[in-house]
Amino acid sequence: MFTASDKELVADKKKPVENEWICMMEGIFNKLNHTMIGVVCIYTSWLCWINGFEKLYTWHVFLTLIGYHLLMAEGIVLLYSGNGWTQKLTHSHKRTVHWLIEAVGCSCCVVGIALEIYFRESTNRRHFSSTHSIVGLVSLAFLALTLVNGLMALFAPELRRRIRPIYSKLGHYLTGTVCYVLGMVAIVLAYEKKIYRQNTITEGITMMTVFTIAVTVLSMVGVVKTVYNQVKTLAK
């Protein structure tokens, strides 16, 4: 018959095994996530090449895809402990790389959306007349909010007297999550646009839709865990 100490010993032996399985699954899903990011970006870049980079709309598609689907996604997952290529970086280095990647990604999104606005203005077309464009506009608004509270999170120690660092960081996580998710939703909606329907087959569009949704979910795992832990800290 097991005593209490025997049960504790068995439980302690199970923990390392469970942790190994969790780490292994995290590694598998992380590699799968990076693969899907790469496949969608390469495939869409090829479609943009076919459509022609002399067209402003092509640049809109290309820049927003690179901004949201590649750079923002990579900027988010690099902070996750299960991310392979950043595991050996210190937290300070991760934060620096995160800022650099996200700054370039945000710039790509802003320029890509600005080009589409200019294109529609120059051709006398209606602005924000589709679900895709409206979702993209809302994402752009949250992008601006994310940059503002991101700066607050970056300088949280200096602003400690006015606002607790956990609040500025939590605000950055929340607005950044909304910005990224809405941006990816806009990309999924864009797969029904002419540039995709004319240059690829239905199976290709289906593949990109599934991969984009999966990338969005997998990229959010680390953020959800962080926000959950911060909310628990605030509740204490």
Disulfide bonds with the S-S distance in Angstrom:
none
